[in-house]
Structures are given as C-alpha cells and as structure tokens.
Amino acid sequence: MDFTEIGILAFIFVFIIVLIIIYNVLVKRKNEVNNAFASVDVMLKKRYDLIPNLVEVTKGYMEHERTVFVEITTLRTQVVEEKSDEQKVKTHNEIHRKVNDLLMNVENYPDLKADSSFLALQANWTSSEEHISASRRYYNTAVTEYNNYIQMFPSNIMAKMFGYREKKVFEANEIERKKIKASELFNS
C-alpha cells in the first residue's frame, strides 16, 4: 500500500466515524424531545386527574357555573380521544383556561373559599400548574437543541436523509398572552 491508498482509507474511516457520531446525536436529541414530551404528558395527566375532584367540590357551591362544569367534563373526556400530541395540547390548554376561569369566580362564593377540601384542591392545582410549566420549559429546551442540530451543517444533511423534521415548541395561546391588569383581578 502506498501513501495515497492509506490516506484514502483513513479519510473513509474518519468519514464513517463522523457519520456514526452525527446519527447517534440525532437519535439522542430525538429521544430527549420524546422524553420531555412524556414529562409534559405526565403532568397533564396529573391535572386531568384533579379535575373530577375539583368539579365535585365546587359543584355544590357554584350552581350558576353549571355550564362550565359540563364544558370541563366534556373536554376531559375529549382529551383521551385525541390522536395527535398537538391536539391533546390544545385541549389541555382549553381545560386549563376553563378551570382557571372557574377558580377566578371563587371570590363570589365565600363558603367555598373557606372549604378545606377546596383549599387543598386549589393548592394541588397550583402545584400541578407549576410542574406543567417546568415540564414545558424542559420540552422547549430539548426541542430547541434538536431543531438546532437538524438545521446546522453537516448534521442537517444526515437529518434530511433519515427524515428528521423540525418540532414545535410549546407556545402561549392568545388568552395566556393577554395583558392582565391587577386592578381587574382585585375588583371582581
């Protein structure tokens, strides 16, 4: 073997090693995104499990909000039937909005506000929302790293070859982006 042949073999060997490393990183990043979404899903399930208790405790006090209870229960059933992760997220966001509206109306029901079962559920709900928020941040970080990797050269070439597609981060919906005036919250 002469020097040229050794050089070509070394180049091919290094090239194959680089391809293997890029492929393994792609798989790792994709799995991190899947794991992060699973974490969000677990937290959403925890919220989902709190809903029947919250509805039951508040139902006796809040007769005027009966339609909200029906809507929340319907959405809770609907989320189980959703096929896509994106649609599940939309439905969970709607549940979040409805339950938060319900919790905002507690001020109109002093007996409910003082009920120990309700207070415990409210604390669990708040804790659950904080965990969901943390899970979403973790998911968004994993998605950003994944998207960066599949868009940067030379890994973008391999990502296209194997069909890796960009993922979407969790974004606040229009209601969550709305500017809240503290005076409105205290005047209700």
Residue, then its C-alpha position, 0 to 999 in steps of 0.5 A: m500500500d502506498f501513501t495515497e491508498i492509506g490516506i484514502l482509507a483513513f479519510i473513509f474511516v474518519f468519514i464513517i466515524v463522523l457519520i456514526i457520531i452525527y446519527n447517534v446525536l440525532v437519535k439522542r436529541k430525538n429521544e430527549v424531545n420524546n422524553a420531555f414530551a412524556s414529562v409534559d404528558v405526565m403532568l397533564k395527566k396529573r391535572y386531568d386527574l384533579i379535575p373530577n375532584l375539583v368539579e365535585v367540590t365546587k359543584g355544590y357551591m357554584e350552581h350558576e357555573r353549571t355550564v362550565f362544569v359540563e364544558i370541563t367534563t366534556l373536554r376531559t373526556q375529549v382529551v383521551e380521544e385525541k390522536s395527535d400530541e398537538q391536539k391533546v395540547k390544545t385541549h389541555n390548554e382549553i381545560h386549563r383556561k376553563v378551570n382557571d376561569l372557574l377558580m377566578n369566580v371563587e371570590n363570589y362564593p365565600d363558603l367555598k373559599a373557606d372549604s378545606s377540601f377546596l383549599a387543598l384542591q386549589a393548592n394541588w392545582t397550583s402545584s400541578e400548574e407549576h410542574i406543567s410549566a417546568s415540564r414545558r420549559y424542559y420540552n422547549t429546551a430539548v426541542t430547541e437543541y434538536n431543531n438546532y442540530i437538524q438545521m446546522f451543517p453537516s448534521n442537517i444533511m444526515a437529518k434530511m436523509f433519515g427524515y428528521r423534521e423540525k418540532k414545535v415548541f410549546e407556545a402561549n395561546e392568545i388568552e395566556r398572552k393577554k395583558i392582565k391588569a391587577s386592578e381587574l383581578f382585585n375588583s371582581 
